[in-house]
C-alpha cells in the first residue's frame, strides 16, 4: 500500500475481504483487515503466506482491494491480484544415455525422469 505523500500520523488503510479463487485458511494465511503506514513513510506491506499442499489444482488468486476510510482517499489502483501457482504436478524430462552406431550392437536408451514423485501413476 502506498501513499502519495507522507502523513504526520500513522495512516490505517482498510482492506476489503480478500477475493479470488484461493481460500483463506486453506490455501493461504495472512487474512488482514487493514494495514498501517507509519507516520512519515509512504508505504507498508501485507503478507499472504501460501499453504503448501499436495493437491493438484489450478493456479489460484488472492485479490486485495482498498476500502474507503478516514485520512486517505482511494486511488485508481485500488485492487491488486496475486497468483499462487500450483507446484504439485511433477515436471518430466528426458535424456539419452549415448549415441550408438547403426549396426544395432547397442540400443539407444532413453530415461524419462520426474522432478518429484507423483501421488498418482504418471503416463507420459
N, CA, C and O of each residue as an XYZ file, in Angstrom:
496
protein
N       0.845     -1.148      0.000
C       0.000      0.000      0.000
C       0.900      1.223      0.000
O       1.878      1.277      0.745
N       0.581      2.188     -0.817
C       1.438      3.360     -0.959
C       0.609      4.636     -0.892
O      -0.455      4.735     -1.504
N       1.112      5.609     -0.140
C       0.506      6.937     -0.087
C       1.217      7.828     -1.094
O       2.368      7.574     -1.450
N       0.519      8.895     -1.565
C       1.181      9.813     -2.496
C       1.988     10.874     -1.767
O       2.815     11.551     -2.378
N       1.755     11.029     -0.456
C       2.576     11.925      0.353
C       2.578     11.404      1.783
O       1.604     10.809      2.243
N       3.677     11.635      2.471
C       3.812     11.151      3.849
C       2.875     11.914      4.773
O       2.644     13.110      4.594
N       2.344     11.215      5.753
C       1.458     11.810      6.751
C       2.245     12.027      8.038
O       3.232     11.336      8.290
N       1.808     12.989      8.852
C       2.475     13.211     10.136
C       1.880     12.347     11.250
O       2.254     12.476     12.415
N       0.956     11.473     10.878
C       0.406     10.487     11.816
C       0.336      9.135     11.096
O       0.358      9.075      9.866
N       0.251      8.060     11.872
C       0.060      6.745     11.268
C      -1.239      6.748     10.467
O      -2.230      7.342     10.891
N      -1.235      6.090      9.317
C      -2.433      6.007      8.489
C      -2.850      4.544      8.392
O      -2.094      3.698      7.914
N      -4.074      4.258      8.857
C      -4.601      2.898      8.801
C      -5.433      2.776      7.530
O      -6.447      3.454      7.364
N      -4.979      1.890      6.632
C      -5.671      1.659      5.365
C      -6.536      0.415      5.521
O      -6.043     -0.667      5.838
N      -7.834      0.588      5.292
C      -8.756     -0.550      5.383
C      -8.700     -1.360      4.092
O      -8.570     -0.814      2.996
N      -8.802     -2.676      4.254
C      -8.821     -3.585      3.104
C     -10.156     -4.317      3.064
O     -10.701     -4.693      4.101
N     -10.673     -4.513      1.862
C     -11.874     -5.334      1.715
C     -11.487     -6.787      1.953
O     -10.318     -7.153      1.830
N     -12.456     -7.601      2.289
C     -12.199     -9.030      2.480
C     -11.551     -9.576      1.214
O     -11.997     -9.269      0.108
N     -10.495    -10.388      1.366
C      -9.834    -10.926      0.173
C     -10.810    -11.676     -0.721
O     -11.705    -12.377     -0.248
N     -10.618    -11.512     -2.011
C     -11.417    -12.215     -3.009
C     -10.471    -13.082     -3.830
O      -9.289    -13.198     -3.508
N     -10.989    -13.681     -4.875
C     -10.184    -14.532     -5.745
C     -10.537    -15.984     -5.542
O     -11.446    -16.309     -4.779
N      -9.821    -16.860     -6.224
C     -10.142    -18.283     -6.179
C      -9.496    -19.021     -5.011
O      -9.928    -20.125     -4.679
N      -8.467    -18.439     -4.374
C      -7.824    -19.077     -3.226
C      -8.679    -18.860     -1.976
O      -9.382    -17.855     -1.863
N      -8.614    -19.806     -1.044
C      -9.413    -19.750      0.174
C      -8.519    -19.473      1.374
O      -7.553    -20.193      1.624
N      -8.857    -18.411      2.118
C      -8.108    -18.077      3.331
C      -8.217    -19.231      4.319
O      -9.291    -19.805      4.498
N      -7.096    -19.569      4.960
C      -7.083    -20.642      5.936
C      -6.831    -22.013      5.339
O      -6.406    -22.928      6.045
N      -7.086    -22.168      4.047
C      -6.836    -23.430      3.352
C      -5.666    -23.281      2.385
O      -4.717    -24.064      2.419
N      -5.744    -22.273      1.526
C      -4.716    -22.052      0.513
C      -3.640    -21.064      0.960
O      -2.533    -21.057      0.420
N      -3.967    -20.233      1.944
C      -3.005    -19.245      2.430
C      -3.402    -18.750      3.813
O      -4.541    -18.910      4.251
N      -2.429    -18.143      4.488
C      -2.725    -17.423      5.737
C      -2.291    -15.982      5.522
O      -1.490    -15.690      4.634
N      -2.820    -15.094      6.331
C      -2.478    -13.686      6.191
C      -3.675    -12.825      5.875
O      -3.532    -11.754      5.286
N      -4.845    -13.272      6.253
C      -6.087    -12.537      6.033
C      -6.122    -11.342      6.985
O      -6.419    -11.506      8.168
N      -5.822    -10.146      6.483
C      -5.745     -8.953      7.338
C      -6.795     -7.929      6.929
O      -7.001     -7.700      5.737
N      -7.465     -7.305      7.906
C      -8.497     -6.323      7.583
C      -7.953     -4.922      7.295
O      -8.662     -4.082      6.740
N      -6.677     -4.668      7.676
C      -6.111     -3.337      7.454
C      -4.592     -3.409      7.501
O      -4.015     -4.409      7.927
N      -3.962     -2.342      7.061
C      -2.508     -2.198      7.148
C      -2.219     -0.769      7.613
O      -2.889      0.175      7.194
N      -1.228     -0.622      8.473
C      -0.855      0.689      8.978
C       0.414      1.175      8.293
O       1.441      0.495      8.300
N       0.326      2.370      7.698
C       1.509      3.010      7.138
C       1.993      3.995      8.201
O       1.309      4.976      8.494
N       3.166      3.742      8.778
C       3.663      4.598      9.862
C       3.859      6.049      9.406
O       4.134      6.315      8.236
N       3.711      6.970     10.348
C       3.875      8.388     10.028
C       5.247      8.623      9.400
O       6.249      8.030      9.800
N       5.257      9.497      8.413
C       6.490      9.844      7.728
C       6.869      8.894      6.601
O       7.772      9.202      5.822
N       6.213      7.765      6.495
C       6.514      6.811      5.427
C       5.418      6.835      4.367
O       4.324      7.350      4.595
N       5.734      6.266      3.207
C       4.778      6.265      2.103
C       4.146      4.913      1.839
O       3.156      4.833      1.112
N       4.699      3.828      2.419
C       4.149      2.515      2.091
C       4.311      1.526      3.237
O       5.087      1.740      4.169
N       3.565      0.452      3.139
C       3.637     -0.675      4.072
C       3.245     -1.921      3.277
O       2.659     -1.818      2.199
N       3.568     -3.080      3.808
C       3.283     -4.322      3.085
C       2.252     -5.170      3.817
O       2.075     -5.069      5.031
N       1.590     -5.994      3.051
C       0.683     -7.019      3.562
C       1.249     -8.343      3.063
O       1.539     -8.484      1.875
N       1.408     -9.313      3.959
C       1.981    -10.595      3.581
C       0.910    -11.671      3.535
O       0.163    -11.871      4.492
N       0.853    -12.355      2.407
C      -0.014    -13.518      2.231
C       0.915    -14.713      2.105
O       1.748    -14.750      1.199
N       0.789    -15.692      2.995
C       1.689    -16.839      3.057
C       0.986    -18.067      2.476
O       0.084    -18.609      3.114
N       1.381    -18.524      1.267
C       0.741    -19.699      0.667
C       0.938    -20.943      1.538
O       1.997    -21.125      2.140
N      -0.071    -21.782      1.598
C      -0.020    -23.023      2.354
C       0.375    -24.165      1.414
O      -0.276    -24.402      0.397
N       1.446    -24.860      1.771
C       1.903    -25.987      0.954
C       0.909    -27.139      1.064
O       0.414    -27.447      2.149
N       0.630    -27.762     -0.060
C      -0.215    -28.953     -0.077
C       0.257    -29.855     -1.200
O       1.189    -29.512     -1.929
N      -0.373    -30.991     -1.340
C      -0.008    -31.905     -2.425
C      -1.194    -32.128     -3.359
O      -1.260    -33.136     -4.062
N      -2.113    -31.194     -3.359
C      -3.302    -31.293     -4.200
C      -3.020    -30.705     -5.573
O      -2.595    -29.556     -5.690
N      -3.257    -31.495     -6.607
C      -3.109    -30.987     -7.965
C      -4.344    -30.157     -8.266
O      -5.466    -30.663     -8.257
N      -4.127    -28.894     -8.531
C      -5.239    -27.959     -8.744
C      -4.774    -26.826     -9.650
O      -3.580    -26.676     -9.910
N      -5.703    -26.052    -10.116
C      -5.361    -24.895    -10.950
C      -4.672    -23.834    -10.093
O      -4.814    -23.828     -8.870
N      -3.922    -22.930    -10.743
C      -3.372    -21.785    -10.030
C      -4.531    -21.026     -9.394
O      -5.642    -21.009     -9.924
N      -4.260    -20.400     -8.255
C      -5.317    -19.682     -7.535
C      -4.895    -18.244     -7.300
O      -3.704    -17.937     -7.238
N      -5.878    -17.364     -7.169
C      -5.587    -15.944     -6.993
C      -6.062    -15.441     -5.633
O      -7.020    -15.954     -5.055
N      -5.360    -14.420     -5.144
C      -5.760    -13.681     -3.955
C      -5.855    -12.219     -4.392
O      -4.875    -11.639     -4.862
N      -7.022    -11.639     -4.237
C      -7.251    -10.261     -4.653
C      -7.491     -9.408     -3.408
O      -8.419     -9.660     -2.639
N      -6.644     -8.398     -3.221
C      -6.829     -7.448     -2.124
C      -7.286     -6.122     -2.721
O      -6.772     -5.677     -3.747
N      -8.256     -5.502     -2.060
C      -8.795     -4.221     -2.520
C      -8.778     -3.222     -1.382
O      -9.016     -3.572     -0.226
N      -8.495     -1.977     -1.720
C      -8.551     -0.905     -0.731
C     -10.004     -0.534     -0.481
O     -10.809     -0.479     -1.411
N     -10.335     -0.280      0.778
C     -11.671      0.178      1.148
C     -11.555      1.634      1.604
O     -10.487      2.077      2.024
N     -12.633      2.350      1.520
C     -12.602      3.744      1.955
C     -12.415      3.817      3.460
O     -12.826      2.922      4.198
N     -11.794      4.887      3.897
C     -11.546      5.081      5.318
C     -11.172      6.515      5.608
O     -11.123      7.350      4.705
N     -10.910      6.796      6.864
C     -10.572      8.147      7.294
C      -9.086      8.432      7.077
O      -8.244      7.569      7.324
N      -8.765      9.642      6.616
C      -7.376     10.065      6.499
C      -6.722      9.755      5.171
O      -5.532     10.020      5.002
N      -7.463      9.199      4.215
C      -6.915      8.903      2.891
C      -8.050      8.766      1.888
O      -9.199      8.530      2.262
N      -7.721      8.914      0.628
C      -8.671      8.612     -0.444
C      -8.113      7.442     -1.248
O      -6.899      7.254     -1.330
N      -8.992      6.677     -1.826
C      -8.595      5.516     -2.610
C      -8.305      5.970     -4.041
O      -9.133      6.624     -4.674
N      -7.135      5.620     -4.534
C      -6.737      5.997     -5.891
C      -7.263      5.034     -6.932
O      -8.030      4.122     -6.626
N      -6.833      5.252     -8.192
C      -7.291      4.399     -9.297
C      -6.779      2.969     -9.154
O      -7.488      2.021     -9.492
N      -5.550      2.808     -8.653
C      -5.014      1.455     -8.428
C      -5.511      0.976     -7.069
O      -4.788      1.028     -6.074
N      -6.764      0.504     -7.046
C      -7.394      0.149     -5.778
C      -7.470     -1.349     -5.528
O      -7.942     -1.777     -4.474
N      -7.006     -2.161     -6.497
C      -7.060     -3.619     -6.384
C      -5.759     -4.205     -6.916
O      -5.215     -3.739     -7.917
N      -5.267     -5.236     -6.230
C      -4.082     -5.956     -6.703
C      -4.352     -7.450     -6.608
O      -4.915     -7.927     -5.622
N      -3.945     -8.186     -7.641
C      -4.166     -9.628     -7.702
C      -2.828    -10.355     -7.665
O      -1.939    -10.083     -8.471
N      -2.695    -11.282     -6.720
C      -1.526    -12.135     -6.638
C      -1.922    -13.552     -7.005
O      -3.058    -13.960     -6.762
N      -1.000    -14.309     -7.586
C      -1.291    -15.677     -8.015
C      -0.458    -16.667     -7.212
O       0.754    -16.505     -7.073
N      -1.116    -17.689     -6.689
C      -0.444    -18.820     -6.044
C      -0.379    -19.912     -7.107
O      -1.392    -20.521     -7.451
N       0.825    -20.151     -7.622
C       0.999    -21.136     -8.697
C       1.024    -22.546     -8.132
O       1.684    -22.814     -7.128
N       0.299    -23.441     -8.786
C       0.291    -24.838     -8.377
C       1.658    -25.449     -8.688
O       2.144    -25.357     -9.815
N       2.264    -26.064     -7.693
C       3.564    -26.706     -7.910
C       3.506    -28.194     -7.589
O       4.531    -28.819     -7.316
N       2.306    -28.754     -7.623
C       2.113    -30.145     -7.222
C       2.182    -31.137     -8.376
O       2.151    -32.347     -8.153
N       2.275    -30.646     -9.592
C       2.381    -31.529    -10.745
C       3.864    -31.716    -11.062
O       4.579    -30.730    -11.241
N       4.335    -32.947    -11.134
C       5.749    -33.153    -11.448
C       6.083    -32.705    -12.868
O       5.240    -32.750    -13.764
N       7.323    -32.274    -13.053
C       7.819    -31.876    -14.370
C       8.659    -33.033    -14.917
O       9.546    -33.544    -14.235
N       8.367    -33.436    -16.152
C       9.079    -34.560    -16.770
C      10.199    -34.046    -17.669
O      10.063    -33.016    -18.330
N      11.302    -34.780    -17.680
C      12.401    -34.504    -18.614
C      12.867    -35.835    -19.203
O      12.574    -36.902    -18.664
N      13.592    -35.755    -20.309
C      14.068    -36.967    -20.969
C      15.532    -36.784    -21.354
O      15.958    -35.685    -21.710
N      16.289    -37.862    -21.278
C      17.701    -37.850    -21.653
C      18.030    -39.184    -22.316
O      17.369    -40.191    -22.064
N      19.050    -39.183    -23.161
C      19.507    -40.407    -23.814
C      20.892    -40.736    -23.282
O      21.700    -39.841    -23.037
N      21.166    -42.036    -23.104
C      22.424    -42.471    -22.491
C      23.641    -42.142    -23.345
O      24.639    -41.647    -22.822
N      23.580    -42.404    -24.635
C      24.712    -42.136    -25.521
C      24.269    -42.355    -26.955
O      23.240    -42.983    -27.205
N      25.041    -41.842    -27.891
C      24.788    -42.121    -29.301
C      25.267    -43.537    -29.605
O      26.155    -44.055    -28.927
N      24.681    -44.159    -30.621
C      25.061    -45.534    -30.972
C      25.352    -45.625    -32.465
O      24.953    -44.762    -33.248
N      26.047    -46.674    -32.836
C      26.320    -46.948    -34.246
C      25.103    -47.616    -34.863
O      24.288    -48.209    -34.156
N      24.980    -47.521    -36.165
C      23.809    -48.081    -36.829
C      23.845    -49.596    -36.972
O      22.894    -50.181    -37.491
N      24.914    -50.248    -36.528
C      24.988    -51.708    -36.653
C      24.068    -52.436    -35.682
O      23.924    -53.655    -35.780
N      23.446    -51.728    -34.755
C      22.490    -52.332    -33.837
C      23.094    -53.094    -32.683
O      22.360    -53.730    -31.927
N      24.409    -53.056    -32.516
C      25.048    -53.766    -31.404
C      24.631    -53.177    -30.066
O      24.545    -53.892    -29.068
N      24.378    -51.904    -30.043
C      23.939    -51.218    -28.824
C      22.659    -50.456    -29.145
O      22.528    -49.884    -30.227
N      21.739    -50.449    -28.227
C      20.475    -49.729    -28.409
C      20.555    -48.334    -27.790
O      21.340    -48.080    -26.877
N      19.733    -47.458    -28.306
C      19.541    -46.165    -27.653
C      18.685    -46.396    -26.423
O      17.653    -47.062    -26.499
N      19.101    -45.855    -25.299
C      18.336    -45.991    -24.062
C      17.973    -44.592    -23.572
O      18.845    -43.771    -23.287
N      16.676    -44.342    -23.480
C      16.173    -43.048    -23.019
C      15.660    -43.198    -21.590
O      15.040    -44.204    -21.245
N      15.919    -42.212    -20.784
C      15.413    -42.204    -19.412
C      14.499    -40.999    -19.247
O      14.893    -39.863    -19.511
N      13.286    -41.259    -18.813
C      12.319    -40.203    -18.509
C      12.309    -40.042    -17.002
O      12.158    -41.019    -16.270
N      12.471    -38.800    -16.532
C      12.595    -38.523    -15.100
C      11.594    -37.454    -14.678
O      11.378    -36.472    -15.388
N      10.987    -37.659    -13.512
C      10.134    -36.644    -12.893
C      10.959    -35.896    -11.857
O      11.816    -36.487    -11.200
N      10.706    -34.596    -11.707
C      11.461    -33.819    -10.725
C      11.028    -34.105     -9.286
O      11.726    -33.739     -8.340
N       9.887    -34.752     -9.126
C       9.417    -35.175     -7.805
C       8.428    -36.310     -7.991
O       7.827    -36.461     -9.054
N       8.268    -37.099     -6.952
C       7.335    -38.220     -7.025
C       5.903    -37.711     -7.145
O       5.549    -36.675     -6.582
N       5.102    -38.441     -7.874
C       3.691    -38.114     -8.028
C       2.876    -39.013     -7.101
O       3.270    -40.146     -6.822
N       1.727    -38.498     -6.623
C       0.868    -39.329     -5.776
C      -0.108    -40.178     -6.595
O      -0.954    -40.880     -6.041
N       0.025    -40.101     -7.927
C      -0.757    -40.974     -8.811
C       0.175    -41.491     -9.904
O       1.255    -40.939    -10.113
N      -0.246    -42.561    -10.607
C       0.538    -43.031    -11.740
C       0.638    -41.910    -12.766
O      -0.330    -41.186    -13.002
N       1.806    -41.772    -13.372
C       2.015    -40.722    -14.379
C       2.272    -41.370    -15.724
O       3.208    -42.156    -15.872
N       1.437    -41.038    -16.714
C       1.577    -41.560    -18.067
C       2.086    -40.417    -18.931
O       1.506    -39.332    -18.971
N       3.182    -40.691    -19.619
C       3.788    -39.643    -20.460
C       3.702    -40.083    -21.904
O       4.148    -39.362    -22.797
